[in-house]
Amino acid sequence: MTDHCTDFDFQQGRWTVHHRRLKSRLTGCTEWETFAGTSEQRPLLGGNGNVEDNLLHLPAGDYRAVALRSYDPEAGTWAIWWLDARNPHALDTPVTGRFEQGIGTFYADDTHEGRAVHLRFLWLDTQGDTPRWEQALSADGGESWETNWVMEFTRA
């Protein structure tokens, strides 16, 4: 038995990351750009939180960003915030959710280019050697989803 939530323990350590991202979101775009990155995750809050430090090698230039996560044991949910070094004083709207059978599903109400959207993060293949993260947006109240960013992790 552990004294912390183990949901994100799979991601601790250093990773190489293969990114695939739509060039335009919610426009019907089907053109993807790919780029490399690295990631390192370490626990915080006695294991009920963590920080994922990312270096992204975008075609337009490198930047750093972090995912900050915290677990609420009473609710059984995680909150995830994104902090982008290109806008260092603004945390993105947090997504909240949980893991069930090795799949993490997280949601938030957000905006994209001034338009109200639902945001979804999925963590997949968390029990294997190559976890995968996906981001999707919905502009129709969750009836349909456009996956616009995929990160595939390989242990460094």
C-alpha positions as CSV (number, residue, x, y, z in Angstrom):
1,M,0.0,0.0,0.0
2,T,1.2,3.5,-0.8
3,D,0.6,6.8,0.8
4,H,0.0,8.6,-2.4
5,C,-1.9,8.3,-5.7
6,T,0.2,6.2,-8.1
7,D,-1.7,7.2,-11.3
8,F,1.2,9.3,-12.8
9,D,4.1,7.1,-11.4
10,F,4.4,5.6,-14.9
11,Q,5.7,8.9,-16.2
12,Q,8.4,9.6,-13.7
13,G,11.9,10.1,-15.1
14,R,13.3,11.3,-18.5
15,W,11.6,10.8,-21.9
16,T,12.1,11.6,-25.5
17,V,8.9,12.8,-27.1
18,H,7.6,12.6,-30.6
19,H,5.0,15.4,-31.1
20,R,2.3,15.5,-33.8
21,R,0.1,18.6,-33.9
22,L,-2.5,19.9,-36.3
23,K,-1.4,23.1,-38.1
24,S,-4.8,24.7,-37.5
25,R,-7.5,23.8,-34.9
26,L,-11.2,23.6,-35.5
27,T,-10.9,24.7,-39.1
28,G,-11.2,21.3,-40.9
29,C,-7.4,21.2,-41.2
30,T,-5.9,17.7,-41.8
31,E,-2.2,18.8,-42.1
32,W,0.0,17.7,-39.2
33,E,3.4,19.0,-38.2
34,T,5.8,16.8,-36.3
35,F,8.6,17.7,-34.0
36,A,10.8,16.3,-31.3
37,G,11.0,17.1,-27.6
38,T,12.1,15.9,-24.2
39,S,10.3,15.6,-21.0
40,E,11.2,15.0,-17.4
41,Q,8.7,14.3,-14.7
42,R,9.3,14.3,-10.9
43,P,6.9,14.0,-8.0
44,L,5.8,16.8,-5.7
45,L,3.5,17.0,-2.6
46,G,4.7,13.6,-1.4
47,G,3.6,11.9,-4.6
48,N,0.2,13.5,-4.8
49,G,1.5,16.0,-7.3
50,N,4.1,16.2,-10.0
51,V,5.8,18.5,-12.5
52,E,6.6,17.6,-16.1
53,D,9.3,19.8,-17.5
54,N,9.2,19.9,-21.3
55,L,11.5,21.2,-24.1
56,L,9.7,21.4,-27.4
57,H,11.6,21.7,-30.7
58,L,8.9,23.4,-32.8
59,P,9.7,24.1,-36.4
60,A,9.5,27.9,-35.5
61,G,11.9,27.4,-32.6
62,D,12.4,25.8,-29.2
63,Y,10.5,26.7,-26.1
64,R,10.0,25.3,-22.6
65,A,6.7,24.5,-20.8
66,V,5.6,22.6,-17.7
67,A,2.6,20.6,-16.8
68,L,1.8,20.9,-13.1
69,R,-0.5,18.3,-11.6
70,S,-2.1,17.8,-8.2
71,Y,-4.3,15.1,-6.8
72,D,-7.3,15.6,-4.5
73,P,-7.7,12.4,-2.5
74,E,-11.2,13.3,-1.3
75,A,-12.5,13.8,-4.8
76,G,-10.3,11.2,-6.4
77,T,-9.4,13.6,-9.2
78,W,-6.4,15.3,-10.7
79,A,-6.0,18.8,-11.9
80,I,-3.5,19.6,-14.6
81,W,-2.3,23.1,-15.5
82,W,0.0,24.1,-18.4
83,L,2.5,26.9,-18.1
84,D,4.2,28.0,-21.3
85,A,7.5,29.9,-21.1
86,R,6.3,32.1,-24.0
87,N,3.6,33.5,-21.7
88,P,5.3,33.0,-18.3
89,H,2.7,34.7,-16.1
90,A,-0.4,32.8,-17.2
91,L,-1.4,29.3,-16.3
92,D,-3.8,27.7,-18.7
93,T,-7.3,26.6,-17.6
94,P,-6.9,23.4,-15.6
95,V,-8.3,20.1,-16.8
96,T,-9.7,17.8,-14.2
97,G,-10.3,14.1,-14.2
98,R,-9.2,10.7,-13.2
99,F,-7.7,7.4,-14.4
100,E,-9.8,4.3,-14.9
101,Q,-8.3,1.0,-16.0
102,G,-5.1,2.8,-17.0
103,I,-6.7,5.5,-19.1
104,G,-6.6,9.1,-17.8
105,T,-9.5,11.3,-19.0
106,F,-9.5,15.0,-18.2
107,Y,-11.8,17.9,-19.2
108,A,-12.2,21.7,-19.0
109,D,-14.3,24.4,-20.4
110,D,-12.0,26.8,-22.2
111,T,-11.8,29.1,-25.2
112,H,-10.0,28.9,-28.5
113,E,-9.5,32.1,-30.5
114,G,-12.4,33.7,-28.6
115,R,-14.7,30.8,-29.1
116,A,-16.1,28.6,-26.2
117,V,-14.8,25.0,-26.4
118,H,-14.6,21.8,-24.4
119,L,-11.0,20.6,-23.9
120,R,-10.1,17.0,-23.3
121,F,-6.8,15.4,-22.4
122,L,-6.3,11.6,-22.7
123,W,-3.5,9.6,-21.2
124,L,-3.3,6.2,-23.0
125,D,-1.0,3.1,-22.9
126,T,0.1,4.1,-19.4
127,Q,0.8,0.6,-18.4
128,G,3.3,0.0,-21.2
129,D,6.7,1.4,-22.2
130,T,5.3,4.0,-24.6
131,P,2.6,6.2,-23.0
132,R,0.7,8.5,-25.2
133,W,-1.0,11.9,-24.5
134,E,-3.7,13.4,-26.7
135,Q,-5.4,16.8,-26.7
136,A,-8.8,17.3,-28.3
137,L,-11.2,20.2,-28.7
138,S,-15.0,20.2,-29.1
139,A,-16.9,23.2,-30.4
140,D,-20.3,21.4,-30.3
141,G,-20.7,20.7,-26.6
142,G,-18.8,17.4,-26.7
143,E,-20.8,15.8,-29.5
144,S,-17.6,15.5,-31.6
145,W,-13.9,15.9,-30.8
146,E,-11.0,17.0,-33.0
147,T,-7.7,15.6,-31.7
148,N,-5.1,18.3,-32.4
149,W,-2.0,17.2,-30.5
150,V,-0.4,13.9,-29.8
151,M,2.7,13.2,-27.7
152,E,4.3,9.8,-27.8
153,F,6.8,9.1,-25.0
154,T,9.8,6.8,-25.1
155,R,12.1,6.3,-22.1
156,A,15.3,8.3,-22.5
